[in-house]
Amino acid sequence: MSAGRDQTIDMFRGIAILLVVLFHFTARLPAYALNITEGAPLPVFFGWVGVYFFFIISGYCIFMTLERSATVGVFLARRISRIYPAFVAAVLILFVFGLVAYIPSVPEAKFHVIPPNLLDVVMNLFFVGEIGEWVDGSFWSIAVEVKFYLLVALLAGVFHDRVRFTRVFAWLALVMAPIWAVSTLFSHLGSGPITPQSMLKFLAIAPYLSFFAVGILGRQFEAGTKGTGRLLAANVVVSTVVVWIEAYSFELHDGWLTATVCALVYLMLVALFLRFVRGKALPTLPGLSFGIAQIGLLSFSWYLIHENVGISMLTTLDLYMPAHLALLVTVASTFLLAIGFAALFEWRFRKPVERLAMAALDWLGHRANWLAPLRTAAATPAE
């Protein structure tokens, strides 16, 4: 990837993380939970779609990683080293933070209702926090990413031709999302925490596959692969419907306007991505574009640590200063924390963990023939 295109991807990440952070700090909780009595900042209620934009970017970048990896094992080792060191650090640090700092419990917003315990920490470290409590609410999307990596590895091990792999993934996304949508409609007729909808989210990441598919198909479209245009368009439509369904309030039978605004914001982000994969220059503003790209470089670390820390800061700062100033201080402070966190955990351990993961996967790959795709070195002719 050229330097210019690399910066564009970082700009996309920067846009996505800014949307998510502003959503969590202005719209995730009601104003009273943050001790705001007047002058609350305008809620960026649509900012959560930034997570889905992250999924598109991930689909695009992960497919490039797959293309450049000699084996499925190499692919997995690179992805593990990219995510796991920082994730482990975030889980442990934020668990301790929750023990010593005040984080409001807001049941009506489904926020920090039950404080996580040590068993939850273990479940978090294995990306199955849904079984108990996430240490930080933002971690759910990291678990979705990991399940996506495993699905990519599985399909890549079966379908060695990358064009065929792409089509299978795209069709899987087109099939699973409607099944999830129907289960969502029916699940709201009943009650209980475990529903077909929740199981499809947990086990099959069904509603999110179309977002990853948009990224993968975008990469193939960019490379000039024939037959990807219609599948790309279909997955854009399906993913937009998913956004609308997620935004609509089925409990209150309300929210048509909110859901439509969220869907339109998502389509604007998709339009930027499609312009990018078509090779057309994106609008740039001197200084601003570079700044957003620099934010994008730190997006993973900022995403990991911002929510609980930021909410805790806001509940205190809003007692002593205007809400807009408290928001500005919190955004800046959590970003500065992300800079330090990235240097200490995200970047420092990536290469050592990659080497360790390579060795472990290679060892597994030589234990049985059916595990051979996990080998991190190409097989010799004798094998």
Secondary structure as UniProt FT lines:
FT   HELIX           3..26
FT   HELIX           31..34
FT   TURN            45..48
FT   HELIX           49..68
FT   HELIX           72..100
FT   HELIX           107..109
FT   HELIX           118..125
FT   TURN            126..127
FT   HELIX           129..131
FT   HELIX           137..139
FT   HELIX           140..158
FT   HELIX           162..187
FT   TURN            188..189
FT   HELIX           196..204
FT   HELIX           206..208
FT   HELIX           209..222
FT   TURN            223..224
FT   TURN            226..227
FT   HELIX           229..247
FT   TURN            250..253
FT   HELIX           256..277
FT   TURN            278..279
FT   TURN            286..287
FT   HELIX           288..297
FT   HELIX           299..317
FT   TURN            318..320
FT   HELIX           323..341
FT   HELIX           342..346
FT   TURN            347..349
FT   HELIX           350..365
FT   TURN            366..367
FT   HELIX           369..374
FT   TURN            381..382
//
